[in-house]
Amino acid sequence: MIRKFPALLALLGLVVIGRIWYTFLFVALPEGANALEAAQQQAMSVLDPASPESTFFIGTLVSALLCLVAIVLFLGRKAKIAVGVVAINSLIAMFLFSPVLVLVIGLPLTLAGQVWKNA
């Protein structure tokens, strides 16, 4: 059970990042645009390295990938490696995101001591 709770906390970080992308792509649509075409156009524009927002949005994709890796590692009995992945993800997030998002991403670290003991 101790492996599942940090995985759920890492899943929370993944859900929050997914919600950021969902809001950006499907809620804040330009007037009179097709939803999928507008979402594709917005995604392409912010992922362009010349765009000023590209650092944030590319960072969210990297952070989502690291959350997914941490979930798999927590559930796959590689908890010590998963704690390291979450720590690296939190460290990167400190430079890119708001403090609240950094706390959500780093929530699995609150159980690092328990995970370390039981790994």
C-alpha positions in Angstrom: 0.0 0.0 0.0 2.9 2.4 0.7 3.9 2.2 -2.9 0.4 3.1 -4.2 -0.1 6.3 -2.2 3.0 8.1 -3.6 1.9 6.9 -7.1 -1.5 8.5 -6.5 0.2 11.7 -5.4 2.3 11.6 -8.6 -0.9 11.0 -10.6 -2.3 14.2 -9.0 0.6 16.2 -10.5 0.0 14.6 -13.9 -3.7 15.4 -13.7 -3.0 19.1 -12.8 -0.6 19.4 -15.7 -3.1 17.7 -18.0 -5.7 20.2 -16.8 -3.4 23.1 -17.7 -3.1 21.8 -21.2 -6.8 21.0 -21.5 -7.7 24.6 -20.4 -5.2 26.1 -22.8 -6.2 24.0 -25.8 -10.0 23.6 -25.4 -11.4 26.2 -23.1 -9.6 29.4 -24.3 -10.6 29.0 -27.9 -10.5 31.9 -30.4 -13.9 33.1 -31.5 -15.6 31.0 -34.2 -12.9 28.3 -34.6 -13.1 24.6 -34.9 -12.0 23.1 -31.5 -9.5 20.6 -32.8 -8.0 22.8 -35.5 -7.7 25.7 -33.0 -6.1 23.3 -30.4 -3.6 22.0 -32.9 -2.7 25.5 -34.0 -2.3 26.7 -30.4 -0.2 23.7 -29.5 2.1 24.2 -32.5 2.5 27.9 -31.7 3.5 27.5 -28.1 5.8 24.6 -28.8 7.7 26.6 -31.3 11.1 27.5 -29.7 10.8 31.0 -31.0 7.6 31.5 -28.9 8.1 33.3 -25.5 5.8 30.8 -23.8 7.6 27.7 -25.2 9.7 27.2 -22.1 6.7 26.9 -19.9 4.7 24.6 -22.1 7.7 22.4 -23.0 8.5 22.2 -19.3 4.9 21.0 -18.6 5.4 18.2 -21.1 8.7 17.2 -19.6 7.2 17.4 -16.1 4.2 15.3 -17.2 6.5 12.6 -18.6 8.5 12.6 -15.3 5.3 12.2 -13.3 4.3 9.2 -15.5 7.8 7.7 -15.1 7.5 8.2 -11.3 4.1 6.5 -11.2 5.4 3.5 -13.1 8.5 3.2 -10.8 6.5 3.5 -7.6 4.1 0.7 -8.7 7.0 -1.4 -10.1 8.9 -1.7 -6.9 11.6 0.8 -7.9 10.6 3.3 -5.2 14.1 4.7 -4.5 14.5 5.6 -8.1 11.0 7.0 -8.2 11.8 9.3 -5.3 14.8 10.6 -7.3 12.7 11.2 -10.3 10.2 13.2 -8.3 13.0 15.2 -6.7 14.5 16.0 -10.1 11.0 16.9 -11.4 10.4 19.2 -8.4 13.8 20.9 -8.8 13.1 21.6 -12.5 9.6 22.8 -11.6 11.0 25.3 -9.2 12.4 27.3 -12.1 9.4 27.0 -14.4 6.2 26.9 -12.5 4.3 28.6 -9.7 5.0 27.5 -6.1 1.6 25.7 -5.9 2.4 23.6 -8.9 5.8 22.8 -7.5 4.2 21.6 -4.2 1.7 19.4 -6.1 4.5 17.9 -8.2 6.6 17.3 -5.1 3.9 15.8 -2.9 5.3 12.2 -3.2 8.4 13.4 -1.5 6.4 13.8 1.7 6.4 10.0 1.9 10.1 9.6 0.9 11.1 8.3 4.3 8.4 5.7 4.4 9.1 4.6 0.9 12.9 4.5 1.5 12.4 2.3 4.6 10.0 -0.2 2.8 11.9 -0.4 -0.5 
